[in-house]
Amino acid sequence: MSLVSIITFQPSLIGLLFQLAIFLVFLKYAYAVLAQRAAGYESPPEINADMINQGLDLPFKQLGIFLLIGFIGGAVYRNTGPVAAYVYDIIINLFIPATVMVLAIDNSFFRAINPILLFSIIRRMGLPYLILCIFLLILQGGGGLVMSLFGRPESFLAALFIFNIFSMYFLLIMFNMMGYAIYQHHEALGYPIEIEPDEQTRKTNQESTKQYVGMPNDIEVLIKEGQIAKVVGRLKALIKTQPGEISTHRLLHKLAMMANDTVAVLDNGESLISKLIERNYTGEAASVIVDIMTLQSSFQIGNADLIYPLARQLVSTGKGQHALDIINGYAQRFPQHPDIPRLYLLAAKILCETLKKDNRAKGLLVNLLKTYPKHELAPEIASYLEVVNRLSTSH
């Protein structure tokens, strides 16, 4: 059910399809919340068109998994009876959180139903996984519990509205909890995160509060007087003598953007991005590159190692076009770099899922397979090419 039901007075095919569309978009956002939390970010992702379009196949894969679970459950009940079906139900409820996690991380239907992989996740997480399952089961009944607190509404539409609001709320909590579970056990699961727990948060807070602390007195005075252009010039001179001080680079970027000083922003940009990524502040680095590209869309990063983590972060926050822009021309500029296959696979996904340019995506994938036929990503590239081909023929 969805909130659209409250404005649908009688069931119709259009109404049901509209409800399904709302549910799928909401489920996609829930997966984005899970992925963001798993990477170490406490704030939820932005809601925009890129975020919704990127990876829109996730909800369909999840629905496909539930249909498969139901089909197998029905077969178990018919062939072996209710006791075996009950045992099957218990086992499935234990595996479902792991399925959701794998789907969020890998976006792979077949990996998400691989029992060996799912059992490995449960074993690596251990007791915390079982505790997580208990809390998720409790939250599943959250919508119904809240409904009981409201009594029995006279209007069916009012009851549906209340149920949907709280069901969606509890679903977001569940996905956030699963993301946090991945984050807390990322080393055991082999999942790369972008912000380290506890220590990284402490360092971030310290560095943000030190933005002006330790600056020469004349800079603090100029800032208080609002003489931004003079501060920018002073900071540029300071960076030449203290190039490793990230707080100076951060302040220069912030004030140069305020002063619309394009030259200062561009000169400082790559150095700041490099320092941020070294410290695992990939989210902040992505914000910096977006700022830079608003001033100069043709800006290119000279350090090949910075582009993949930046592009990946941009995609995760719904900025697929920006990611594509920084990937563009990468193979020509860095022809021997090992990041080429994974970067161009990411570019193909952006072209197909966000920009709906299937033919361009297909060209990239075909070229990747020809150039890197034995690369470890070759099976995934071939699999995605099949998906793009099916989409092209269906259009």
N, C-alpha and C positions, 0 to 999 in steps of 0.2 A: 504494500500500500504506500501511497505518497500523499503529500499535502495537497496535491491537485484534486484529490478526492473530495475535498470540502466544497469545491465549486462544481462538482459533477453530480447532478441531481439524479441521473439514472444511468446505469451502466451502458456503455457503447464501446465499439471496437476502437474508435478514435480516443476515447477517454482512457481505455486500458493501455493503449500504446503510449499515450502521453504520460501516464503514470509510470510506465516502464522506463521511458526516457529519463524522467526526473530521477528515478531510483538509480539508474546506471550512472548518471552524472554525479550523483551524491556518493555512490560507491567509489567512483574514480577519485573523488576528492579525499575520501577516507584512506585510499591507498597512498595518495600523495602525502597525507598527514603521517602515515606509518613510515614511509620512506624518509621523510624529513626528520622524523624523530630518531629513526635508526642511524642516520648520519650524524646525530649529535645536536641537532638544533631544537631549541625549546619552543620557538615560535612556529606557528603553522604556516604553510606555504600560501602565497598570494592566490586569490581566485581570479583567474583571467582565462582568455580563450586558449592561449598556448598551453596552460596547465591542464585544461580540460581535454584538449585535442591530443596532447602527447600521451601515448600509452592508453588510448581509449579502449583498446582491446582487453585490458585487464578485467573489467567487470564481466565481459562476455566469457572470458576464460574461467572466472570464478563461478559464474552460473553453470557453465559446462561441467565443472568439477562437481557441483551440487547435484546436477542431473545424473551424472555418472554414479555418485554415491547412492542416490535414490534408486537407480536402476539395479545396482548390485544388491542393495538392501532388500528390494522386492524379490529378487531372485533367491536370496538366502531364505527369506520367509516362506516362499512357495515351496522350496525344495527341502528345507530342513526343519521348518517350524518356528514358533515364536521364541523359544529359548535361545536358539542360535542367532536369531535376528536381534534379540536384546543384547547379546554379547557383542555382535557386530556393531550395534549402535554405540555401545560404550567405547569400543576401540576407535571408531570413527570420530567420536567427540574428542578423544585424546589426540588424534592426528590433525584435526582441522586447523588449530592455531599454527602448527608447523607448515601446513599447506599454504595458508594465507601469507606467512612470512616468506616462504620460498617464491611464491608468485610475485610478491612485492619487490623482492631483491632481484630475481632473475627474469621475471616476466616470461616464464616458460611453463606452459601447460603440462608438458610431460615430466619435467623435473618436479613440479608441484604434486604429481600423483605417484612419484617414485617412492615406494615404501621403504627402500633401503636408505635413501637420502633423508626421508622424514624421521625414521628411527634414529639415524645418526644425529640429527638436530636435537631430538628429545634426550638422547644419551649424553650429549655434550653439555646441554644446559642442566640436566639432572633435576633435583628437587625443585628449584625455582620454576621450572617449566610446569610441573604438576600444580604448584601453587597458582601459577598464572591461569591454568585451565580452570581451577576452582573459581577464581574471581571472574573469569569470562562467563562461566555458566551462571553465576549469580547475576551478572550484568545483563545477560540475555533476557532475564525476566523483569528487567527494570521498567520497561514500558507498561507491562501489565500491572506491576505493583503501584506505579504512579496513578494509573487509571482507577485502582481500587481506593486510593486516597481521595479522589474527586467524587466518589460515590457513583451514582448512576445518572449521567446526564440525560435530560429529556430528549435532546436532539442527537440523532445518530451522527450527523455531520460534526457536531461539537465534540463528541466522543472520539471520532476518527481524527480530528484535528489534534486533540490532546495526545492521543496515542502516537501519532506520527512524529510530533515534535519531540517527545521524550525518547522514542525509539531511535531516532536519528542521533540524538544527543548521546545516548548510551553506546551506540555503535561507534561514534567518534572516540569515546573514551576507550573502548575495547581496542580499536586500531592503534590508538596512541600508546596503550599499554604494551601491545605486541611490538611496536617500534622501539619502545624503551627497553624491552627484553633483549632485542637484537643488539642494541647499543651497549647494554651492560655486559653481554657475553660475546662481543664482536671478535675477541681474540680466539676464543674456543671455536667459534663458527667460521673463522677465516674471513670475516666481513670487514672491508676497509671503511673506516669512519673518517669524518672530516674535522671533528672537534673532540679532543681527548676529554674523558670524564674528570670532574673535580679539579684537577690541577690546571687544565686548560681554562676552565671557567674562572678560576681564581686569577690566572694570568691575564685573561681578557679584562676582567674588572679592574685589575691593578693598572693595566696600560691605558684603559679608557679614562681613569681618574687622573693619570699622570699627563694628560694631554698638554697642559700648560705648566705643570710642575717641572722645574729644572730648566725652563726656558730662560734665556737672558732677560734681565729686567726691562730692557728697552722694548722687547717684543711684547711682554705683558702690558706695558704702558700703551703701546701703539694699538693693541687689540682693544683695550678699554676705551681708547679715544676713537675707535672705529676707522682707523687709517689702514684699511685692509691691503691696499696696493703696496704700501710701504712694508707691511708685515710680510707679504709674499716675497718681496725682494730680499728682505732680511733672512727669511727662512731658506731661500735658495743659496745664499752665501753661507749660512750655517751648515747646510747639508754637504757643501764642499769640504768642510773641515771635520764634520761628524757624519759620514755617509751611512753608518750602520744603525743610527738611531731611528727606529720605526716611528716613534711618536712625532718626530719632526716631519717625516714624510706624510704622515696622516694629516697633521695640521695644515701643511702646505696644500695638500689636495683639497681639503675642506674649504680653505680660504680662497684658493685659486678658483674653485668652482663658484664661490660666492661673488668673486670679482670678475667672473667670466674671462679669466686670463687663460686663453686656450694654450698658449705656448708653455706656460708654467705647468698646466695640467698634463700636457703631452710629455714634456721633459721628465716629469716626476713619475709618470704613470707606470711604466714597466718596472722601475726600481721598487715602487711601493707594492705592486702586484707580486713581484718575486718574494719580497720580504713577508708578505701576508701568507702566501702559499707555503713558504718554509715553516711558518708557525702554525700551519693548519687552519688559518682564517680564510678558508676558501670562499665562504659566503660573502665576506667583506670584499675579497678580491673581485668577485663577480660584480658586486655593486660598483666598484671602481671602474671596471672595464665598460660597464653600461654608461657611466658618467662620461668617460672618455669618448665613447662612440657617439654620444649625443652631440659632442662638439666636433668630432671628426670621424665620420662613418668609415673612412678608408684606413683608419689606424690599424697597424699590424704589429703584433708582438714578435720581438726578435728572438726570444728564448723558446726553443721548440718544446722544452719540457713543461712549460707553463700552460700550454694550450689545452691538453686533454682534461686536466682537473678543472680548468675554468669552464670549458664547454659542458662538461658533465654537470657542474653546479648550475650553470645557466639553464640547462634543460630541466633540471629538477625544480627550478623556481619559475618555470613557465616562460622562459625567454629563449625559445628555440631559434628565432631568427638571429638573435645576437650570437648564439652559439655557432650557427651556420656561417655567419660573417667572419668569425675568428678562425674557423676551420678552412675557409675558402683559400685555395692556393697553397695549402700546407705541403702537399706532396712535391710541388715544384720548388718550394723554398728549402725543404728539408727532405730530399729524396731518399735518404738512407735511414731515416728515423724509424725506430720500431713502433712508434705510436700510430703510424699511418693506418694499418688495418682497423684498429678499434675506433680511431677518429672518424674514418670514412664510413664505417658501419653506423656510427652515431649520426653522421650527417644524412645517411640514407633514411634512417628512422625519422629524422626531423622532416625531411622532404616528403616522405610518405604520410606520416601520421599528423603532422602539423600543417604543412603547406599543401598537402594533397597533390603533389607533383610526382606521381608514380613512375612516369617514364624516366625522369632524372634519377630517381632513387634506383630504378632498375639498372640504368647505365653505370652508376657507381658500383653497385653490387657485382655486376658481370665483370667489370674491370678489376675489382678486388680479387675475384676468384681466379682470373687469368694471371694476375700478377703474383698472388700469394696462394697458390693451390694447396700447399702443404702447411700453411700456417695453422696454429691451434684454434683460431677463430673461423677457419674455413667451413666447418660444419654449420656453425651458427649463421654465417653469411649465406650459405646455400639454402638453409631453412628459411631465412627471412626473404630471400629472393623468391622462393615459392609462394610465400604470403603475398608479396607485391604482385607477382604474376596473376594470382587468383583475383586480387583486387582490381587489377587492370582489366581483366576479362569481364568482371561483373559490372564495370562502369559503362 
